[in-house]
Structure formats: C-alpha cells, structure tokens
Amino acid sequence: MSFTPQFLHARLQAFPRPAGYQVAFSGGMDSHALLHALAALQAQLALPLGAVHVNHGLHPEAARWGAHCRAVCTGLGLDYAELDVDARAGRGDSPEAAARTARYAALAGWLPAGHCLLTAQHRDDQAETLLLQLLRGAGVHGLSAMPVRSGLGAGTRLRPLLDVSRAALRAYAESRRLRWIDDPSNFDTGFDRNYLRHHVMPLLAARWPAVAANLARSAAHQAEAAALLDAMAMTDLQAAAGAAAGQLRLPVLAGLPPARARALLRYWLRRATGTTPSAAVLAHMLDDIPRSRGDAQPCVSWGGYELRRYRDTLYLLQARPEPAPAEALSWTLDAPLVLPGAGGVLHARPTTGRGIRRAAVPDGGVLVRWRHGGECCAPAGRGRHHALKKLFQEHGIPPWERTRIPLIFVGERLALVAGLWVCEPFQAGPGESAFEITWDAAAPAAGAPGAAGN
C-alpha cells in the first residue's frame, strides 16, 4: 500500500471533523511524511493546521532539532509550537516510559480544545508493540496494541498511519526529497523496542515476509475482542455500581463467573484510574478481599491506589499519608485551619441559628483533635450520648475514614464532629449567634467517595 496525501485525506474523513489538526512532529522521517501530506491537504480540509514539537532535553542536538522543525513548518506555511519537558527517568523507571509520559502530559495540556493531534505510528510500530506486549504477558487489551483514536486533553488523538508500512513512508519521503532527523537513540538496541526493530523483526521477516502486516492484523482482532469484553463489563457495572463513584457492590461481583468478574474489575479500575493492576494483584483482590472476615479491614494497594472493603461494598481510593497526628491543634476560628498531611481544611463562618453557639466558644478558641477511641457525642435532637464508634457505624462511615475526621473540642468536651454532628449542648438555637464549621476534606480518590463532610 502506497502513502499519498489522498490516502491520508480518506483516513481523516472516516472520523468526526475536528476544530483543527496538529501533527506531533519529532522531525523524524515518519512524522515529516505525515506533516508534508497534511500540508498538501490545506485547501481540501479548510481547517487550522499546525505542528507541535516536544523538546525532551535529553540530547545535545535538541535545540538544533527544534530549529529544524520550525524551519520545515515555515516552509510548509503551517503554525508551529514547541514544548519543553523534563523527561529524565527516575530511579528504577524506564527511560522510554518516562519520556513518553512527559511528552503526552505536555501534549494533553497544550492541545487546543476540539483539535485532533495526529501521530505518525505506522504498521511496523504496531507490530513491534504487539510483540512487546506478548513478551510482557499482556492480556487482550494490551495485545490490542495502539488504538487508532483516543481522547487527549480537550481534544482527540488519531493514528492515521497504522495501515501504512515504514517502507511506504520512506518511499514517500524520498520521492519528495524530504530532509529529516535521525535520532541516534533510535539505534540504541539497549532499548527493548529498538532491539526488536533491528534484530528480531528482520529475522522474522526473512522467514515470514508479511510478519508486520500479520501482527498488526492480529492487534486489530484483539482490539475487537477487547471492545466486546468492555461492552459486557459495562453491562455488569451497571448492575454492580455502588451508591457513589468509586464503589462496587461486592455481592454482584462475587456472583459472576470468575472470568467475567475479572473483566468487570479490570474495566472498573481502568475507567477510574487509567491503569489496571497486574494479574497477581487482581487475583489478590478477587480472592482475598471477598473471603476476609466481615469485621476485617482488607486492603490491596498498587500504583498509588487502594482497594478496600466495608460491609458489602468495595471502595477504590487513592493511597494517602497516614492519618492525622494525635496531638491537638488550637484554632481561634478567625481564619481557615489547614490540617496536616492530607487532612484538608476547616472553615468557620459566623452565622445565626445553626452550628456551634458563639457563647460556648471561649476567647482562646477551640481544639481540633482526632479520634483515639471512647469519645461520645449527643447529636442535637437525639437526647442522649452515643459512642462515636456507634454513630459512625450507623452513618456507614468506613473504618479507614474515622481516624481522619476532625473532632472539635471545647475544653475537654466534644462539641462537633466535622461534617456530621453538633453535640449537645453546643448546638445553636433559633436566632442565636453561632459559628458554622465546615470541612473540605482532601479527596481520597479520583472518582471515589469522599469522607463524611466532603
């Protein structure tokens, strides 16, 4: 299959019309061919067109590469933008993954609303990705390799060249006498992808000439299977979804066949976090959490997230620092109080008829503490004291949240449980001057329920 501007136009027309097209332009052969073909379509597309170059700051020639990309865009009459990122890998991190993460975080933040970012991954890249995923033991979603279209920031990302070979792109570039950058890191076989590209794929192609096309076709089949799994999991999630985002009803999950339960859990976690845990961690979630005692507090952690169970519900949470310290904090109520760690912020607003009676607050203010055990409160209107543990249970507050909820004391008496109850006799009466105390709790998870008072 040859590559031409007409081929590219047909591929673009198969997707919804965006507000504009931007090419992720590294300066290499693949992205230069894509950019050149797009520029040839300016009159037909009648849309804003441009290119964006990401300077990773990892190579001494990075500034020269940026200047080259700018000159190419000027020659083609296209807008040009350049983004600088810190793509250095942390200890134990993959340099390739670190650069990719930094690059797409910058691109997602930059992409104009409604625009489509075109990237130049082609059929050979897709074949390499499938092999890498196979060698990592990936499941169906991993073996789908790279999707043709996906969301990115306020716009979308499109890979229109996944049916085009590297050889076809080279033929196009050479026939147009394009000048491109050869990044020397692309020849470093210490990187897994480069090892496959330069050592493994040539051997496979010598025996099976259509290897790249066949592997790319297999990735497309896997993508179809993944879509079917997701459709089934979406149906199951409608039945299993908890009362709030980030909650899953355990009896529904436990009632599914094992393979279907795994599909549901993977789908739910991927939608909420953008990642899925390993097969071993997933097995831990499905085996250990449901089988733990009813009074236990099971927790499985991975990648900055936690999965916990309370009663018959699974909770997905972001991992947070340990609960707030035991020592009390003095608060005069005249300014917000920022709580340590991930404790959030307390606010006090003068009001009338609700909250803590102003007359009950001494000149020195109040004390903010956290639960030790044994505290009691008589919630306004209930008439008698109850153990705080009992009140939390009645209100369905999960155990891991209870030690994070700020308690407001006047002297040695509990006056208010942030976000939940004012205790007698501190409740303001009708028309009585008071302080309304609110708590902005630190968010426990993306898509997960907040603590009481959030």
Backbone torsions as a table, in degrees:
resi	resn	phi	psi	omega
1	MET	NA	124.3	179.0
2	SER	-84.5	159.1	178.5
3	PHE	-110.5	128.7	179.7
4	THR	-142.8	164.5	174.0
5	PRO	-59.2	-33.3	179.8
6	GLN	-66.0	-39.2	175.6
7	PHE	-60.3	-46.8	-180.0
8	LEU	-61.0	-42.2	-179.9
9	HIS	-60.4	-42.8	179.0
10	ALA	-62.3	-39.8	178.5
11	ARG	-65.1	-42.2	-178.9
12	LEU	-66.2	-36.3	-178.4
13	GLN	-68.2	-15.0	-179.9
14	ALA	-77.9	-4.3	-176.7
15	PHE	-125.3	160.3	-179.0
16	PRO	-55.3	143.4	-178.5
17	ARG	-71.0	124.4	-179.3
18	PRO	-89.5	-177.6	175.8
19	ALA	-79.0	-17.1	179.2
20	GLY	177.9	166.0	177.9
21	TYR	-117.2	136.5	173.7
22	GLN	-126.3	137.0	177.9
23	VAL	-101.8	129.8	171.2
24	ALA	-74.2	104.0	-166.4
25	PHE	-110.9	103.3	178.2
26	SER	-82.1	-20.1	-172.6
27	GLY	97.1	-8.2	178.4
28	GLY	-76.2	175.4	-174.9
29	MET	-59.9	-46.7	-173.6
30	ASP	-62.0	-52.0	-177.2
31	SER	-71.0	-27.6	176.4
32	HIS	-68.0	-42.1	177.5
33	ALA	-62.2	-43.0	178.9
34	LEU	-62.6	-45.4	-178.7
35	LEU	-64.3	-42.8	-179.6
36	HIS	-62.2	-43.3	179.5
37	ALA	-66.2	-38.1	178.5
38	LEU	-64.8	-41.9	179.7
39	ALA	-60.7	-32.1	179.1
40	ALA	-69.4	-13.1	-177.1
41	LEU	-102.4	10.6	-174.3
42	GLN	-53.9	-45.8	-177.4
43	ALA	-68.3	-39.3	-178.8
44	GLN	-70.3	-39.7	-176.2
45	LEU	-78.2	-36.4	179.7
46	ALA	51.1	47.5	179.1
47	LEU	-134.6	158.6	172.1
48	PRO	-61.3	130.3	179.7
49	LEU	-125.1	145.7	178.9
50	GLY	-165.8	-176.6	179.3
51	ALA	-139.2	152.5	177.3
52	VAL	-132.2	131.4	-179.5
53	HIS	-113.4	132.7	178.5
54	VAL	-103.6	120.0	176.3
55	ASN	-93.6	108.3	-177.8
56	HIS	-78.9	-13.0	179.0
57	GLY	67.2	25.1	-175.6
58	LEU	-105.1	-9.1	-174.7
59	HIS	-129.3	142.5	-179.6
60	PRO	-59.5	-24.6	-178.0
61	GLU	-91.3	8.8	-173.5
62	ALA	-58.1	-40.9	-179.1
63	ALA	-65.6	-40.2	178.3
64	ARG	-64.8	-38.6	177.6
65	TRP	-62.2	-41.9	178.0
66	GLY	-62.2	-41.2	178.5
67	ALA	-63.9	-38.0	177.4
68	HIS	-62.4	-45.9	-178.7
69	CYS	-63.1	-40.8	178.4
70	ARG	-62.2	-42.6	-179.5
71	ALA	-64.2	-39.4	178.0
72	VAL	-61.1	-45.9	-178.7
73	CYS	-65.2	-39.2	176.8
74	THR	-60.8	-43.1	179.2
75	GLY	-64.4	-30.4	-179.8
76	LEU	-90.6	-5.1	-179.8
77	GLY	73.5	31.7	-178.0
78	LEU	-112.4	149.1	174.3
79	ASP	-64.9	151.3	-177.5
80	TYR	-136.7	138.2	174.3
81	ALA	-134.1	149.3	179.2
82	GLU	-130.7	132.6	-178.8
83	LEU	-117.1	130.7	175.4
84	ASP	-98.6	131.0	179.6
85	VAL	-132.1	157.4	172.2
86	ASP	-97.5	102.4	-174.2
87	ALA	-105.0	17.3	179.6
88	ARG	-67.5	135.8	-179.2
89	ALA	-79.8	141.0	173.8
90	GLY	-77.5	173.7	-179.7
91	ARG	-60.1	126.6	178.8
92	GLY	83.4	-4.2	-178.9
93	ASP	-89.6	151.9	174.6
94	SER	-74.3	128.0	176.6
95	PRO	-57.8	-39.3	179.1
96	GLU	-63.1	-45.9	-178.6
97	ALA	-66.4	-39.6	-179.7
98	ALA	-63.4	-44.1	178.9
99	ALA	-64.6	-41.8	-179.9
100	ARG	-64.5	-43.9	180.0
101	THR	-62.4	-46.3	179.7
102	ALA	-63.5	-40.8	-177.9
103	ARG	-62.8	-49.6	-174.7
104	TYR	-77.8	-24.1	172.0
105	ALA	-65.1	-42.8	178.8
106	ALA	-66.8	-43.4	-179.6
107	LEU	-64.5	-40.0	179.4
108	ALA	-63.2	-38.6	179.4
109	GLY	-73.0	-27.2	-176.4
110	TRP	-88.7	-33.8	-169.9
111	LEU	-55.3	123.3	179.0
112	PRO	-60.8	148.1	-177.7
113	ALA	-57.3	132.3	177.5
114	GLY	80.7	-5.0	180.0
115	HIS	-83.8	161.4	179.1
116	CYS	-115.5	124.6	176.1
117	LEU	-90.0	122.0	177.7
118	LEU	-95.2	128.5	175.9
119	THR	-119.5	153.8	-164.9
120	ALA	-100.5	21.0	175.6
121	GLN	-61.4	137.4	-174.2
122	HIS	-121.5	-170.9	-173.4
123	ARG	-61.9	-38.6	179.7
124	ASP	-67.7	-37.8	175.4
125	ASP	-61.7	-41.0	-179.7
126	GLN	-63.5	-41.6	178.6
127	ALA	-62.6	-43.2	178.6
128	GLU	-62.9	-40.1	-179.7
129	THR	-63.7	-42.5	178.4
130	LEU	-61.4	-43.9	179.3
131	LEU	-62.4	-43.8	178.4
132	LEU	-59.5	-42.5	-179.3
133	GLN	-67.9	-37.8	176.0
134	LEU	-61.3	-44.1	-178.6
135	LEU	-67.5	-22.0	177.5
136	ARG	-90.3	-2.4	179.9
137	GLY	75.2	31.2	-176.5
138	ALA	-69.4	159.1	175.3
139	GLY	-90.4	-162.6	-173.4
140	VAL	-59.8	-43.2	-178.2
141	HIS	-66.1	-39.5	177.3
142	GLY	-65.9	-37.6	-179.8
143	LEU	-75.4	-8.3	172.3
144	SER	-69.5	-13.5	179.8
145	ALA	59.8	-130.1	-173.0
146	MET	-97.1	126.8	178.1
147	PRO	-72.7	152.7	178.4
148	VAL	-67.4	-42.0	-174.4
149	ARG	-136.5	140.4	178.1
150	SER	-156.4	165.3	177.1
151	GLY	-76.7	151.0	175.7
152	LEU	-151.8	114.1	-179.7
153	GLY	55.0	-128.5	179.6
154	ALA	-91.4	11.2	179.9
155	GLY	-138.1	-145.6	-179.3
156	THR	-133.1	165.5	175.5
157	ARG	-123.7	134.8	-178.4
158	LEU	-129.8	134.5	174.0
159	ARG	-109.9	90.2	-173.5
160	PRO	-82.3	-2.9	-173.1
161	LEU	-108.2	13.4	-175.0
162	LEU	-66.7	-13.4	175.2
163	ASP	-100.2	6.2	-175.5
164	VAL	-109.2	135.4	-179.5
165	SER	-81.2	159.7	174.5
166	ARG	-60.9	-38.2	-179.7
167	ALA	-62.7	-38.8	179.3
168	ALA	-66.7	-38.8	177.6
169	LEU	-66.5	-39.6	177.7
170	ARG	-64.2	-42.2	179.1
171	ALA	-60.3	-41.0	178.3
172	TYR	-63.7	-48.1	-177.1
173	ALA	-62.5	-41.7	-178.1
174	GLU	-71.4	-37.0	-179.5
175	SER	-67.5	-26.8	177.7
176	ARG	-95.8	3.3	-180.0
177	ARG	54.1	44.7	177.5
178	LEU	-74.4	149.2	175.1
179	ARG	-110.7	126.4	-176.7
180	TRP	-132.3	170.9	-178.9
181	ILE	-96.7	134.1	171.3
182	ASP	-104.9	102.8	179.2
183	ASP	-71.1	120.7	-177.6
184	PRO	-61.7	-22.6	179.1
185	SER	-66.0	-20.8	178.4
186	ASN	-69.4	-10.3	-179.4
187	PHE	-110.2	4.7	179.0
188	ASP	-82.7	104.0	-176.1
189	THR	-78.2	6.7	169.4
190	GLY	-71.0	-20.7	174.8
191	PHE	-85.0	137.6	-175.1
192	ASP	-56.3	-46.7	-176.8
193	ARG	-63.3	-42.0	179.3
194	ASN	-65.8	-34.9	177.2
195	TYR	-62.7	-44.8	177.1
196	LEU	-61.4	-44.5	-174.3
197	ARG	-64.6	-43.1	-171.4
198	HIS	-95.1	-21.9	-176.8
199	HIS	-115.4	-45.0	-172.4
200	VAL	-84.3	-50.6	-175.7
201	MET	-60.9	-39.4	177.0
202	PRO	-61.8	-37.3	176.9
203	LEU	-64.9	-44.0	179.1
204	LEU	-64.5	-41.7	-178.6
205	ALA	-67.4	-29.2	177.7
206	ALA	-65.0	-32.2	179.7
207	ARG	-92.5	-40.3	-178.3
208	TRP	-125.6	90.5	-173.9
209	PRO	-56.7	-28.9	-177.6
210	ALA	-93.4	21.5	-173.3
211	VAL	-58.3	-44.2	-177.3
212	ALA	-64.3	-44.2	179.9
213	ALA	-64.9	-40.3	-178.4
214	ASN	-68.4	-41.2	178.2
215	LEU	-65.4	-40.9	178.0
216	ALA	-63.6	-37.7	177.5
217	ARG	-66.0	-38.9	176.4
218	SER	-61.5	-39.4	177.2
219	ALA	-61.3	-38.3	177.9
220	ALA	-65.2	-39.0	176.5
221	HIS	-63.2	-42.0	178.9
222	GLN	-63.9	-36.2	178.2
223	ALA	-62.7	-39.4	176.7
224	GLU	-63.7	-43.9	179.2
225	ALA	-63.5	-39.8	179.0
226	ALA	-63.3	-39.0	179.0
227	ALA	-63.9	-38.9	177.6
228	LEU	-65.7	-42.6	177.1
229	LEU	-60.0	-42.7	-179.7
230	ASP	-65.2	-37.7	178.5
231	ALA	-63.1	-42.1	177.4
232	MET	-66.4	-42.9	-179.5
233	ALA	-65.3	-34.9	177.9
234	MET	-62.7	-40.8	177.0
235	THR	-63.8	-44.3	179.0
236	ASP	-64.6	-35.4	-179.4
237	LEU	-66.3	-33.9	177.5
238	GLN	-60.4	-33.6	179.1
239	ALA	-82.8	-27.8	-172.3
240	ALA	-99.7	-9.7	-175.8
241	ALA	-59.9	138.7	179.5
242	GLY	-79.8	-169.1	-176.4
243	ALA	-71.1	-21.1	-179.4
244	ALA	-140.2	165.0	176.4
245	ALA	-59.2	144.2	-179.3
246	GLY	83.4	11.8	178.2
247	GLN	-125.5	144.0	179.4
248	LEU	-135.5	134.1	-178.2
249	ARG	-78.2	116.6	-174.8
250	LEU	-64.0	-42.0	-179.3
251	PRO	-58.5	-35.6	178.5
252	VAL	-68.4	-45.3	178.6
253	LEU	-60.4	-45.0	-177.5
254	ALA	-67.7	-22.5	-179.2
255	GLY	-83.2	-5.1	-179.6
256	LEU	-87.7	153.6	171.1
257	PRO	-57.7	150.9	-174.2
258	PRO	-52.7	-47.0	-177.9
259	ALA	-63.9	-38.2	-179.5
260	ARG	-71.8	-35.5	176.1
261	ALA	-64.0	-41.5	177.7
262	ARG	-62.9	-41.7	179.5
263	ALA	-62.2	-42.2	179.4
264	LEU	-64.3	-46.1	-177.2
265	LEU	-64.8	-42.9	177.5
266	ARG	-60.1	-45.3	-178.0
267	TYR	-62.7	-46.1	-179.0
268	TRP	-62.1	-46.3	-178.8
269	LEU	-67.9	-39.5	-179.2
270	ARG	-66.6	-40.1	178.3
271	ARG	-64.3	-36.8	-175.4
272	ALA	-82.7	-32.4	-171.6
273	THR	-119.2	-14.7	-175.7
274	GLY	82.4	-2.9	179.4
275	THR	-136.8	166.2	172.8
276	THR	-127.6	145.8	178.2
277	PRO	-71.8	166.7	177.7
278	SER	-65.7	166.2	178.9
279	ALA	-60.0	-37.0	-179.8
280	ALA	-66.4	-43.3	179.1
281	VAL	-67.3	-39.5	178.9
282	LEU	-62.2	-41.0	177.7
283	ALA	-63.2	-38.6	176.9
284	HIS	-60.4	-42.4	179.0
285	MET	-62.6	-44.2	-174.4
286	LEU	-80.7	-24.3	-177.6
287	ASP	-94.4	-48.5	-170.5
288	ASP	-83.1	-42.0	-175.7
289	ILE	-65.8	-50.3	-179.3
290	PRO	-64.0	-28.0	-175.3
291	ARG	-89.8	-4.9	-179.0
292	SER	-71.4	158.4	-178.9
293	ARG	-60.3	154.0	-179.4
294	GLY	-61.7	-30.0	-179.7
295	ASP	-94.4	4.9	179.6
296	ALA	-80.2	167.7	177.6
297	GLN	-126.0	68.3	-176.4
298	PRO	-66.3	147.1	179.9
299	CYS	-148.7	129.8	173.5
300	VAL	-117.8	126.0	-177.1
301	SER	-111.5	144.2	172.9
302	TRP	-164.4	139.8	170.3
303	GLY	50.1	37.2	179.1
304	GLY	85.3	7.0	179.3
305	TYR	-124.9	162.3	176.6
306	GLU	-133.8	143.4	170.6
307	LEU	-115.8	121.5	-178.2
308	ARG	-125.6	161.9	176.7
309	ARG	-123.1	137.4	170.6
310	TYR	-137.9	121.5	-174.2
311	ARG	55.8	-122.9	-176.4
312	ASP	-106.0	27.4	-176.9
313	THR	-128.1	138.7	170.6
314	LEU	-93.3	137.1	180.0
315	TYR	-117.6	128.0	174.1
316	LEU	-98.9	122.4	-173.8
317	LEU	-132.3	153.4	167.4
318	GLN	-78.8	139.4	175.8
319	ALA	-63.8	134.2	-178.0
320	ARG	-127.5	165.5	176.0
321	PRO	-59.9	167.1	177.6
322	GLU	-57.3	159.1	180.0
323	PRO	-54.4	161.4	-177.3
324	ALA	-55.9	153.5	-178.6
325	PRO	-64.6	159.8	-175.3
326	ALA	-76.0	-24.5	-174.5
327	GLU	-69.8	151.5	-179.2
328	ALA	-81.0	152.2	175.3
329	LEU	-115.4	135.1	175.5
330	SER	-82.6	140.6	-178.3
331	TRP	-142.9	123.0	-178.3
332	THR	-89.4	-3.2	177.2
333	LEU	72.2	0.7	-177.5
334	ASP	-88.5	-3.2	178.1
335	ALA	-154.6	155.1	177.4
336	PRO	-58.0	147.3	178.6
337	LEU	-111.0	114.3	176.8
338	VAL	-81.9	121.0	-177.7
339	LEU	-85.0	150.5	-176.1
340	PRO	-68.4	160.2	177.9
341	GLY	63.5	-133.5	179.0
342	ALA	-101.2	34.2	-173.0
343	GLY	-77.3	-17.9	-179.2
344	GLY	90.6	-156.7	-174.8
345	VAL	-136.5	137.0	173.3
346	LEU	-99.9	138.9	177.6
347	HIS	-125.3	144.4	174.9
348	ALA	-125.5	124.0	-178.0
349	ARG	-121.3	127.0	176.8
350	PRO	-60.5	136.2	-178.7
351	THR	-153.4	-171.8	-179.1
352	THR	-136.5	128.8	171.0
353	GLY	84.1	0.4	176.8
354	ARG	-149.8	153.0	-177.3
355	GLY	92.1	-156.3	-178.9
356	ILE	-85.6	132.3	177.2
357	ARG	-57.6	129.9	178.4
358	ARG	-60.0	-36.4	-177.8
359	ALA	-66.5	-20.9	-179.0
360	ALA	-86.4	-9.4	-177.6
361	VAL	-93.6	117.7	-179.5
362	PRO	-67.0	165.4	-178.5
363	ASP	-58.5	-32.5	-179.0
364	GLY	-77.8	-3.3	179.0
365	GLY	89.0	-153.1	-173.8
366	VAL	-122.7	173.6	174.2
367	LEU	-113.5	139.7	176.0
368	VAL	-108.2	123.6	179.8
369	ARG	-130.9	175.8	175.4
370	TRP	-126.0	162.2	-170.5
371	ARG	-64.1	132.7	171.9
372	HIS	-108.7	-26.3	-172.8
373	GLY	116.9	140.9	178.4
374	GLY	92.0	-5.0	-179.6
375	GLU	-69.2	149.2	178.5
376	CYS	-130.7	152.7	178.0
377	CYS	-147.6	141.9	171.9
378	ALA	-106.5	88.8	-178.2
379	PRO	-54.0	138.5	-177.2
380	ALA	-52.9	126.9	178.6
381	GLY	95.9	-11.6	-178.9
382	ARG	-92.9	-19.6	169.2
383	GLY	86.7	-18.2	179.3
384	ARG	-148.9	163.2	-177.7
385	HIS	-76.5	146.6	175.1
386	HIS	-133.5	147.1	174.4
387	ALA	-62.4	138.6	-178.6
388	LEU	-59.7	-35.8	177.9
389	LYS	-58.5	-42.4	179.9
390	LYS	-65.9	-41.2	179.4
391	LEU	-65.0	-40.6	177.7
392	PHE	-62.4	-41.8	178.9
393	GLN	-62.4	-44.5	179.3
394	GLU	-61.0	-35.9	-176.3
395	HIS	-86.0	-4.6	178.7
396	GLY	71.8	31.7	178.0
397	ILE	-81.9	119.8	-179.7
398	PRO	-60.2	148.1	-176.1
399	PRO	-56.3	-38.2	-176.7
400	TRP	-69.3	-15.9	177.7
401	GLU	-89.7	-20.3	-170.6
402	ARG	-65.4	-36.9	-178.9
403	THR	-78.0	-6.1	180.0
404	ARG	-98.2	-12.0	-176.5
405	ILE	-79.2	122.6	-179.5
406	PRO	-67.6	139.9	176.6
407	LEU	-112.6	130.4	-178.4
408	ILE	-100.8	120.7	-179.3
409	PHE	-112.1	140.9	167.3
410	VAL	-109.0	108.9	-170.4
411	GLY	64.4	-123.9	179.1
412	GLU	-103.9	9.7	-175.9
413	ARG	-105.8	133.7	177.2
414	LEU	-72.5	121.3	-176.9
415	ALA	-105.6	-30.5	-174.9
416	LEU	-157.5	139.6	171.6
417	VAL	-106.0	112.9	-168.8
418	ALA	-52.5	127.3	176.9
419	GLY	79.5	-1.4	-173.3
420	LEU	-127.6	-66.2	-172.5
421	TRP	-138.6	145.2	162.2
422	VAL	-98.5	132.3	-176.8
423	CYS	-90.3	144.9	171.3
424	GLU	-67.2	142.7	4.6
425	PRO	-100.4	34.7	-175.0
426	PHE	-94.1	-8.3	-179.1
427	GLN	-67.4	129.1	178.4
428	ALA	-70.5	141.4	175.8
429	GLY	-89.1	173.8	179.9
430	PRO	-55.4	130.1	178.0
431	GLY	76.1	0.5	-176.1
432	GLU	-88.4	136.5	178.1
433	SER	-63.5	136.6	-171.8
434	ALA	-153.5	174.2	170.8
435	PHE	-116.4	126.0	172.9
436	GLU	-94.7	117.5	-176.2
437	ILE	-104.3	125.9	178.4
438	THR	-122.4	157.7	-177.3
439	TRP	-127.5	119.2	171.1
440	ASP	-93.1	97.4	-177.3
441	ALA	-75.9	147.5	173.6
442	ALA	-63.2	133.7	-177.6
443	ALA	-62.1	126.5	-178.3
444	PRO	-76.1	-24.8	-178.2
445	ALA	-167.9	156.1	170.5
446	ALA	-69.7	115.9	179.5
447	GLY	81.1	0.4	-178.8
448	ALA	-100.6	158.2	-178.0
449	PRO	-70.0	147.7	177.2
450	GLY	-82.5	169.7	173.5
451	ALA	-70.6	165.8	179.2
452	ALA	-56.0	138.3	178.8
453	GLY	90.1	-0.9	-179.3
454	ASN	-70.4	NA	NA
